[in-house]
Amino acid sequence: MKLHSLLAILFIILVITPSTFGQEQDTDEESDLLAATVYVQRVYPICHGYTVIYTRSDLYPGEVYLPGRWFTNAGGKGSMIPTNHPSAPYMTVFYEGAEFSHVRLFVQENRNHPTWGTLSGGEDLSEEFAVETLELDY
């Protein structure tokens, strides 16, 4: 019960925070960039990239595959920010218009933290990582 209450509070905080601290832009151009932040339960690094288990709005787990190539080149579709902050791990997904733009994955700096996991090496996940966009089930 305590875990469900904590997850519900964290979800509400993550949903309200971006809209509370949003700022108006001083430029004449209007930005179509929108951000959605989701709580991450576990991150599994593998040779193809990162498998991320996140919490959906119905508090059930969702799963996405973030290809490693998104995080390796400048201007790629992903960036990983290691931190010691207790709110990590979480990810912010940016959309330009209705299309996926990029993702920021905030993870615990210590790889021994329980939110880092390991997968058994028996499955071929190359097809799951052959994506060019990120689709989350909210």
C-alpha positions in Angstrom: 0.0 0.0 0.0 2.8 2.4 0.9 4.6 1.7 -2.4 1.4 2.4 -4.4 0.9 5.7 -2.6 4.5 6.6 -3.2 4.2 5.8 -6.9 1.0 7.8 -7.2 2.6 10.8 -5.5 5.7 10.6 -7.8 3.5 10.3 -10.9 1.5 13.4 -9.9 4.7 15.4 -9.2 6.2 14.4 -12.5 3.0 15.3 -14.4 2.5 18.7 -12.7 6.2 19.8 -12.6 6.7 20.6 -16.3 3.5 22.7 -16.5 4.3 24.5 -13.3 7.8 25.6 -14.3 7.1 26.3 -18.0 8.3 29.7 -19.3 7.1 31.9 -22.1 9.5 32.4 -24.9 10.6 36.0 -25.8 11.0 35.1 -29.5 8.6 35.8 -32.3 8.6 32.1 -33.3 6.3 29.8 -31.5 7.9 26.5 -30.5 6.0 23.3 -31.1 8.3 21.4 -28.7 6.3 19.5 -26.0 7.7 17.4 -23.2 6.3 14.4 -21.3 8.1 13.1 -18.2 7.6 9.5 -17.0 8.9 7.7 -14.0 11.4 4.9 -14.8 11.4 1.7 -12.7 14.4 0.0 -14.2 17.1 0.5 -16.9 18.7 -2.5 -18.6 21.8 -1.7 -20.6 22.6 -4.2 -23.3 24.7 -4.2 -26.4 22.0 -2.7 -28.6 21.0 0.1 -26.3 18.8 0.4 -23.2 15.6 -1.4 -22.3 13.6 0.9 -20.1 10.7 -0.2 -17.9 8.6 2.8 -17.0 5.3 3.5 -15.1 2.3 4.2 -17.3 -0.5 6.5 -16.2 -2.5 3.5 -15.0 0.5 2.6 -12.8 1.2 -0.6 -14.8 4.7 -1.0 -16.3 5.5 -0.1 -19.9 8.6 -1.1 -21.8 10.5 0.8 -24.5 13.8 0.1 -26.3 16.2 3.0 -26.8 18.8 2.3 -29.4 22.4 2.9 -28.3 23.1 4.9 -31.5 20.7 7.6 -30.3 23.1 8.3 -27.4 26.4 8.2 -29.2 26.4 11.0 -31.7 26.1 14.7 -31.1 22.6 15.9 -32.0 21.3 12.3 -31.7 17.9 11.4 -30.5 18.9 10.7 -26.9 21.0 11.9 -24.0 21.7 10.2 -20.8 22.2 12.3 -17.7 23.7 10.5 -14.7 22.8 12.0 -11.4 22.7 11.2 -7.7 19.3 12.9 -7.2 16.7 10.8 -5.5 14.1 11.5 -8.2 16.1 9.5 -10.8 15.5 7.5 -12.8 13.0 9.2 -15.0 12.9 10.2 -18.7 11.6 13.2 -20.5 10.4 12.6 -24.0 10.2 15.6 -26.3 7.8 16.0 -29.2 8.0 18.5 -32.0 4.4 18.9 -33.1 3.0 15.4 -33.0 6.4 13.7 -33.9 9.0 12.3 -31.5 12.0 14.6 -31.3 14.4 13.3 -28.6 14.6 11.7 -25.2 16.6 12.5 -22.1 17.1 9.6 -19.7 18.0 10.6 -16.2 19.7 7.7 -14.4 21.4 7.0 -11.1 25.1 7.6 -11.4 26.0 4.5 -9.4 25.5 1.4 -11.6 25.0 -0.7 -8.5 21.8 1.2 -7.7 18.8 -1.2 -7.7 17.2 0.7 -10.6 20.0 -0.6 -12.9 19.3 -4.2 -14.0 20.8 -6.9 -16.2 19.1 -9.1 -18.7 20.0 -12.7 -19.5 21.7 -12.8 -22.9 19.5 -15.5 -24.5 17.2 -13.3 -26.5 17.9 -11.6 -29.9 16.5 -8.1 -29.4 18.0 -6.5 -32.5 14.5 -6.0 -34.1 13.2 -4.1 -31.0 16.1 -1.7 -31.3 15.7 -1.1 -35.0 13.4 1.9 -34.4 13.6 5.5 -35.5 11.0 6.8 -33.2 9.8 6.4 -29.6 6.2 5.4 -28.9 5.2 5.4 -25.2 1.9 3.9 -23.9 0.8 6.6 -21.5 
